[in-house]
Amino acid sequence: MTAPFLCHMHKKTEKNAVFHMDFTMVTYSSHLKMIDLGKPNNVGKGGGTLDILKLEKVIKNFGGVQALRDVDLNIRQGSVHGLIGPNGSGKTTTFNVISGVFSPTSGKVIFDGKNITGMTPYEIAKHGIGRTFQIPRVMPRMTVLENVMAGMYLRTSTDIMGTFFHLPFKESKQEKHIRYKAMEFLEFVGLDKSAGRWAGDLVWAEQQTLQIARALAGEPKLLLLDEPTAGMGAEESEFIENLIRRIKANGTTIILIAHDVKLVTRASDIVTAIEFGSKIAEGLPEEVKNNPRVVEAYLGTDE
Ligand SMILES: Nc1ncnc2c1ncn2[C@@H]1O[C@H](COP(=O)(O)OP(=O)(O)OP(=O)(O)O)[C@@H](O)[C@H]1O
């Protein structure tokens, strides 16, 4: 396994964002005790034959708005699975249902063979689903390194007394190890030189990238990337595309939402297109991209 990337992650969800932010900060200040950061989670390098995630007839209504209508989705272990669709088609709602921000109105979410429907975001993250957000959610008054360390809280135990009485010279071997691992994640995403900066001082693209590092620090088996290249220039997008490949190469399954259809086509093994909360096409990226229904719904005829 290539270097730094052995871990899991999770992240805050929209519903519990504030709570989780506080929780991670407390957990970080208490200086975490490691459990196990040593093993890769997934077997496949190029996509296996098992479905790590299944959505079965998922419906999500917001009052009269039917955001998801009977969605079935199978995500193959080790793959990059693109999710595309026009604005308001239900992509982020799909992520919110998978990560526990919303319970589905009906239907099931099966992850790694377990029914996770209705679990809390924390429980789901603990099971191994990490995510990022369209608008980066970093903790601005923590350093870049601390943000990543905070992302490790799912895989650590907390010494509560340490929260109150921690002094720098008391840093334990485990705590040093956490710093070391967090630096590895930063190196992996190319932010190691910014480790000591305030996260709030990073530019948008760096904050997006930091979100990914923090997600990886929770050692996810499945990583949900919501518009990871939003607001980025061509060079930065290319970097993220490469990063997606490297994450996949380390065995983590990815679901990728992006408006940039070229990125999705290049980076994904399979693509699902949705419109008005329903699946309208699924298959190999080029096939989906050229599907007339998708072109009409989403791409525009000149794409
Ligand atoms: N919390 C909410 N309360 C009410 N309606 C919501 C909520 N979240 C999403 N919706 C509605 O559900 C539908 C799907 O929204 P969603 O954000 O999932 O679409 P999307 O495909 O991610 O859009 P975009 O590409 O613009 O991010 C939209 O009609 C949206 O207004």
The ligand as a Gaussian input file, in Angstrom:
#p B3LYP/6-31G(d) Opt

LIG

0 1
 N      -33.594000      20.354000       3.346000
 C      -34.426000      20.490000       2.318000
 N      -35.679000      20.973000       2.513000
 C      -36.547000      21.099000       1.478000
 N      -36.256000      20.781000       0.206000
 C      -35.027000      20.306000      -0.047000
 C      -34.049000      20.132000       0.991000
 N      -32.910000      19.629000       0.440000
 C      -33.167000      19.499000      -0.868000
 N      -34.431000      19.902000      -1.158000
 C      -35.066000      19.878000      -2.479000
 O      -34.856000      18.584000      -3.010000
 C      -34.590000      18.660000      -4.401000
 C      -33.231000      18.025000      -4.686000
 O      -32.225000      18.877000      -4.139000
 P      -30.689000      18.465000      -4.138000
 O      -29.964000      19.501000      -3.363000
 O      -30.550000      17.063000      -3.703000
 O      -30.332000      18.561000      -5.669000
 P      -28.903000      18.533000      -6.360000
 O      -29.026000      17.640000      -7.539000
 O      -27.861000      18.220000      -5.363000
 O      -28.786000      20.044000      -6.827000
 P      -27.472000      20.943000      -7.076000
 O      -26.792000      20.364000      -8.280000
 O      -28.025000      22.288000      -7.345000
 O      -26.640000      20.878000      -5.838000
 C      -34.646000      20.129000      -4.779000
 O      -35.949000      20.399000      -5.248000
 C      -34.402000      20.835000      -3.471000
 O      -34.997000      22.101000      -3.431000

